[in-house]
Amino acid sequence: MKKFFSIFIIFLGLSSCDNGDIIVTSFDLENSKLSLCGLGDQKVLYVINNEEVYESMSLQLSSRQLDEEELLLSRNTNQPIEIELTGDNKMIYRLYDGEIPDDYFCKAVPSKDPGVIDEYITTEGTVVISTSFNDIGVQDDADKDGIKNTDEGMDPEEAQNPESDAHLDTDGDGIPNYLDIDDDGDNVRTSTEIRTGDGDPTAEGYRDTDEDGIPNYLDPDDDGDGALSKYEVSSDDLLNPQSLQLADRPNYLNPELTEPYNEHNEVIDHNINRNYRSDIVIRNFNFVKQDGSGEEIRFDEYNLGYYTVSGVSGETTGEEENTGGQ
């Protein structure tokens, strides 16, 4: 559908127009990188323009469909969410008589400066929020373990579907390697297992203690002694193979030491932080001028822009039991 824009020329009678300057309004703030404020149970998305004309577009939303976390819109990457512009849900366009400060929309008590010259508010319409993961580029490292997504077997065509079988899942725990902080399920983090020291044998550039050609971070038995690394632990600390030092190195890295041997099903916490992007489109809405004239402008569709947020906690625990096998 075509997008409709209207241009308004506002003349005398306003504080910023005393010298006869012309203010042109086009609502042309589409495709903007948006900012977000959380004010109580309401979220405010906004974009500010301080070049030539002082203007802003803001979207005020309150809905149970929105995420409870203050600075996150949604974690729903499966389908868009839709919110009707009624009641306290509204989009507002404003013209001002001066520069707009960055924190203008983040104050519980609205600021009186700059002054509002003109204002348009919606009375109907539909907000469509489409959210996707924003850390799935082949050069990204979604689980922050030191290995890029593409090198951990992420299928780019299924990047928005982390549950897809197309992704490599070495330990079969239901968490693809690119989202798994412990790829081989031995309770030693991948970020630890890839580190190398002087004289350490390596495979593919990563530490390979038993020199079997499988890097430690993908090998459930790092020292090749027949005992799974996750079992070569003290009964007092089942989740930390590194804590059992029986020689000059942890037991799970010493092929000559296989005792003690404690079988268990405990797994380390697999929570990671994810990055999200939400794209916001407004459909079939109107703008009503707030000067009492009743002037109304209608739009079929308006691509307001996008909002990104990084470092949001996201649980990645798989459905299958982590057994430590390949």
C-alpha positions as CSV (number, residue, x, y, z in Angstrom):
1,M,0.0,0.0,0.0
2,K,1.2,3.5,-0.7
3,K,2.1,5.7,2.2
4,F,0.5,9.1,2.4
5,F,2.2,12.2,3.7
6,S,0.8,15.7,4.3
7,I,2.6,18.9,4.4
8,F,1.4,21.7,6.6
9,I,2.5,25.3,6.6
10,I,2.1,27.1,9.9
11,F,2.4,30.9,10.0
12,L,1.9,33.6,12.6
13,G,0.7,33.4,16.2
14,L,3.2,30.9,17.6
15,S,6.3,31.8,19.7
16,S,8.8,30.4,17.2
17,C,7.1,32.0,14.3
18,D,7.1,35.7,15.4
19,N,9.7,36.5,12.7
20,G,7.6,35.0,10.0
21,D,9.5,31.7,9.6
22,I,7.7,28.9,7.9
23,I,7.5,25.5,9.6
24,V,7.0,22.5,7.3
25,T,5.7,19.3,8.7
26,S,5.9,16.1,6.7
27,F,5.8,13.4,9.4
28,D,8.9,12.2,7.7
29,L,10.5,10.3,10.6
30,E,10.1,6.8,9.2
31,N,12.7,4.0,9.4
32,S,14.2,5.6,12.4
33,K,16.4,4.0,15.1
34,L,14.2,4.3,18.1
35,S,14.9,4.9,21.7
36,L,12.8,3.4,24.6
37,C,11.8,4.6,28.0
38,G,9.9,2.5,30.6
39,L,7.5,4.6,32.7
40,G,5.6,2.4,35.1
41,D,3.4,0.0,33.1
42,Q,3.9,2.0,30.0
43,K,6.7,1.9,27.4
44,V,7.5,4.9,25.2
45,L,9.3,4.5,21.9
46,Y,10.5,7.8,20.4
47,V,12.6,9.5,17.8
48,I,13.8,13.1,18.0
49,N,14.8,15.5,15.2
50,N,16.7,18.6,16.1
51,E,17.8,19.6,12.6
52,E,16.2,22.6,10.9
53,V,12.8,21.7,12.5
54,Y,12.4,20.6,16.1
55,E,10.1,17.6,16.0
56,S,9.4,14.2,17.5
57,M,7.4,11.1,17.0
58,S,6.5,9.0,20.1
59,L,4.6,5.8,20.6
60,Q,3.0,5.2,24.0
61,L,2.1,1.5,24.7
62,S,0.7,-0.4,27.6
63,S,-0.1,-4.1,26.9
64,R,0.3,-7.5,28.6
65,Q,1.9,-8.6,25.3
66,L,4.9,-6.4,26.0
67,D,7.8,-7.8,28.0
68,E,8.0,-7.1,31.7
69,E,11.6,-6.1,31.4
70,E,11.7,-2.3,31.4
71,L,13.9,-1.8,28.3
72,L,12.7,-4.7,26.2
73,L,9.6,-4.7,23.9
74,S,9.2,-8.4,23.3
75,R,11.0,-11.8,23.3
76,N,8.3,-13.3,21.0
77,T,10.3,-14.1,17.9
78,N,7.7,-16.6,16.7
79,Q,5.1,-14.2,15.4
80,P,4.4,-10.4,15.4
81,I,2.3,-8.9,18.2
82,E,-0.5,-6.4,17.5
83,I,-1.6,-3.7,19.8
84,E,-4.6,-1.4,19.0
85,L,-4.2,2.4,19.3
86,T,-7.0,3.0,21.8
87,G,-7.1,4.6,25.2
88,D,-3.6,5.2,26.6
89,N,-2.1,3.5,23.5
90,K,-1.3,6.3,21.0
91,M,1.2,7.8,18.7
92,I,2.0,11.5,19.0
93,Y,3.7,13.8,16.5
94,R,4.9,17.2,17.9
95,L,6.5,20.4,16.7
96,Y,8.5,22.4,19.2
97,D,9.8,26.0,19.7
98,G,13.3,24.8,20.6
99,E,15.8,22.0,20.8
100,I,14.5,18.7,22.4
101,P,16.6,17.2,25.1
102,D,17.5,13.5,25.0
103,D,15.6,12.7,28.2
104,Y,12.5,14.6,27.2
105,F,10.4,11.4,27.0
106,C,11.9,9.7,30.0
107,K,10.6,11.9,32.7
108,A,7.7,11.0,34.9
109,V,6.7,14.6,35.0
110,P,6.5,16.1,31.4
111,S,8.9,19.0,30.8
112,K,7.5,22.4,29.9
113,D,10.5,23.2,27.8
114,P,10.7,23.2,24.9
115,G,7.2,24.5,24.2
116,V,4.9,22.5,21.9
117,I,3.9,24.4,18.8
118,D,1.7,21.8,17.3
119,E,0.5,18.3,18.1
120,Y,-1.2,15.4,16.3
121,I,-2.4,12.4,18.2
122,T,-3.9,9.1,16.9
123,T,-7.4,7.9,17.9
124,E,-7.2,4.6,16.1
125,G,-4.8,2.2,14.3
126,T,-2.8,-0.9,14.9
127,V,0.8,-1.3,16.0
128,V,2.6,-4.3,14.7
129,I,5.8,-5.3,16.5
130,S,8.0,-7.9,14.8
131,T,10.9,-9.1,17.0
132,S,13.9,-11.2,15.9
133,F,17.2,-12.3,17.3
134,N,19.9,-9.7,16.6
135,D,23.0,-11.8,17.4
136,I,22.8,-14.4,14.6
137,G,25.2,-13.0,12.1
138,V,27.9,-15.5,11.0
139,Q,30.5,-13.3,12.6
140,D,28.6,-12.9,15.9
141,D,29.2,-14.9,19.0
142,A,25.7,-15.4,20.5
143,D,26.8,-17.4,23.5
144,K,30.0,-15.3,24.1
145,D,32.2,-18.3,24.4
146,G,34.9,-17.0,22.1
147,I,33.9,-18.9,18.9
148,K,31.8,-17.4,16.1
149,N,28.4,-18.7,15.3
150,T,29.4,-19.9,11.9
151,D,32.3,-21.9,13.4
152,E,29.9,-23.5,15.9
153,G,27.7,-25.0,13.3
154,M,24.9,-22.4,13.1
155,D,22.8,-22.8,9.9
156,P,22.3,-19.2,8.7
157,E,19.0,-20.1,7.0
158,E,17.6,-21.3,10.4
159,A,19.2,-18.6,12.5
160,Q,15.9,-17.3,13.7
161,N,14.9,-20.8,14.8
162,P,17.3,-22.0,17.5
163,E,15.4,-25.2,17.9
164,S,16.1,-26.4,14.4
165,D,17.9,-29.6,13.9
166,A,20.0,-27.9,11.2
167,H,22.3,-26.5,13.9
168,L,25.2,-28.5,15.3
169,D,24.5,-29.8,18.8
170,T,27.5,-31.8,19.9
171,D,26.3,-33.1,23.2
172,G,22.7,-33.6,22.1
173,D,21.2,-31.5,25.0
174,G,18.8,-29.6,22.7
175,I,20.9,-26.5,22.8
176,P,22.8,-25.8,19.5
177,N,26.5,-25.2,20.0
178,Y,26.3,-21.5,19.0
179,L,24.0,-21.0,22.0
180,D,25.6,-23.5,24.3
181,I,28.2,-22.3,26.8
182,D,29.3,-26.0,27.3
183,D,29.3,-27.6,23.8
184,D,30.4,-31.1,24.9
185,G,28.4,-31.2,28.1
186,D,31.3,-31.9,30.5
187,N,30.5,-29.0,32.8
188,V,33.6,-27.1,31.7
189,R,32.7,-24.0,29.8
190,T,33.7,-23.8,26.2
191,S,35.4,-20.4,26.8
192,T,37.7,-22.2,29.3
193,E,38.3,-25.3,27.2
194,I,39.5,-23.4,24.1
195,R,42.3,-21.7,26.0
196,T,45.8,-22.9,25.3
197,G,49.0,-22.6,27.2
198,D,52.7,-23.1,26.4
199,G,53.2,-26.6,25.0
200,D,49.5,-27.6,24.9
201,P,48.7,-29.8,22.0
202,T,45.9,-28.3,19.8
203,A,43.4,-29.3,17.2
204,E,41.9,-26.7,14.8
205,G,43.7,-24.1,16.9
206,Y,42.1,-25.1,20.2
207,R,43.4,-27.1,23.1
208,D,43.4,-30.9,22.5
209,T,44.8,-32.6,25.7
210,D,44.6,-36.2,24.5
211,E,45.7,-35.3,20.9
212,D,42.8,-37.3,19.4
213,G,42.1,-34.6,16.9
214,I,39.0,-33.4,18.8
215,P,39.4,-30.1,20.6
216,N,38.6,-30.3,24.3
217,Y,35.6,-28.1,24.0
218,L,34.0,-30.8,21.8
219,D,35.5,-33.8,23.6
220,P,33.5,-35.3,26.5
221,D,36.7,-37.2,27.6
222,D,39.4,-34.5,27.4
223,D,42.3,-36.7,28.6
224,G,41.3,-39.9,26.8
225,D,41.4,-42.1,30.0
226,G,38.0,-43.6,29.4
227,A,36.3,-41.6,32.1
228,L,34.0,-38.7,31.1
229,S,35.4,-35.4,32.2
230,K,32.2,-34.5,34.0
231,Y,32.6,-37.6,36.2
232,E,36.2,-36.9,37.2
233,V,35.1,-34.7,40.0
234,S,34.9,-34.5,43.8
235,S,31.7,-35.7,45.4
236,D,31.7,-32.3,47.1
237,D,31.7,-30.3,43.9
238,L,30.0,-32.3,41.1
239,L,29.6,-29.2,38.8
240,N,33.3,-28.2,38.7
241,P,35.8,-30.7,37.2
242,Q,38.5,-28.1,37.6
243,S,38.2,-28.2,41.3
244,L,39.7,-31.7,41.6
245,Q,43.5,-31.2,41.5
246,L,45.2,-34.5,42.2
247,A,48.5,-33.7,40.5
248,D,49.9,-30.7,38.6
249,R,46.6,-30.4,36.7
250,P,42.9,-31.1,37.1
251,N,42.0,-34.8,37.1
252,Y,39.9,-34.5,34.0
253,L,43.1,-33.5,32.1
254,N,45.4,-36.2,33.5
255,P,45.2,-39.5,31.6
256,E,47.0,-41.3,34.5
257,L,44.4,-40.5,37.1
258,T,40.9,-41.8,36.9
259,E,39.9,-41.8,40.5
260,P,37.7,-40.6,42.1
261,Y,34.9,-41.3,39.6
262,N,31.5,-39.9,40.4
263,E,28.7,-40.5,37.9
264,H,25.9,-37.9,38.1
265,N,23.4,-36.0,36.0
266,E,24.1,-32.4,37.2
267,V,24.6,-29.7,34.6
268,I,25.9,-26.1,34.9
269,D,23.6,-23.2,34.4
270,H,23.0,-22.6,30.7
271,N,21.6,-19.1,30.7
272,I,23.0,-16.6,28.3
273,N,22.3,-13.1,27.2
274,R,20.6,-12.5,23.8
275,N,20.3,-9.4,21.5
276,Y,16.9,-8.5,20.1
277,R,15.6,-6.2,17.3
278,S,12.0,-5.1,17.1
279,D,10.6,-3.5,14.0
280,I,7.5,-1.3,14.5
281,V,4.9,-0.7,11.8
282,I,1.7,1.3,12.3
283,R,-1.3,0.4,10.1
284,N,-4.6,2.0,9.2
285,F,-4.3,4.9,11.6
286,N,-5.2,8.6,11.8
287,F,-3.6,11.7,13.1
288,V,-5.9,14.4,14.7
289,K,-4.6,17.9,15.1
290,Q,-5.0,19.0,18.7
291,D,-5.9,22.7,18.0
292,G,-9.6,22.1,18.1
293,S,-10.0,22.3,14.3
294,G,-10.8,18.6,14.0
295,E,-8.3,18.3,11.1
296,E,-7.6,14.6,10.5
297,I,-4.9,12.9,8.3
298,R,-5.1,9.2,7.6
299,F,-2.3,6.7,6.8
300,D,-2.5,3.2,5.4
301,E,1.0,2.2,6.8
302,Y,3.9,3.9,8.5
303,N,7.2,2.2,9.1
304,L,8.1,3.9,12.4
305,G,11.5,2.2,12.7
306,Y,13.3,-0.3,14.8
307,Y,14.5,-0.7,18.4
308,T,17.5,-2.9,19.4
309,V,18.5,-4.1,22.9
310,S,21.6,-6.1,23.9
311,G,22.4,-8.3,26.8
312,V,19.0,-9.5,27.7
313,S,18.9,-12.7,29.8
314,G,17.5,-15.6,28.0
315,E,17.3,-19.2,29.1
316,T,18.7,-21.8,26.7
317,T,18.4,-25.0,28.7
318,G,17.6,-27.9,26.3
319,E,14.8,-30.4,26.6
320,E,17.0,-33.5,26.5
321,E,19.2,-34.6,29.4
322,N,22.8,-33.4,29.1
323,T,24.7,-36.7,29.3
324,G,28.1,-35.5,28.3
325,G,28.3,-37.7,25.2
326,Q,28.9,-36.6,21.7
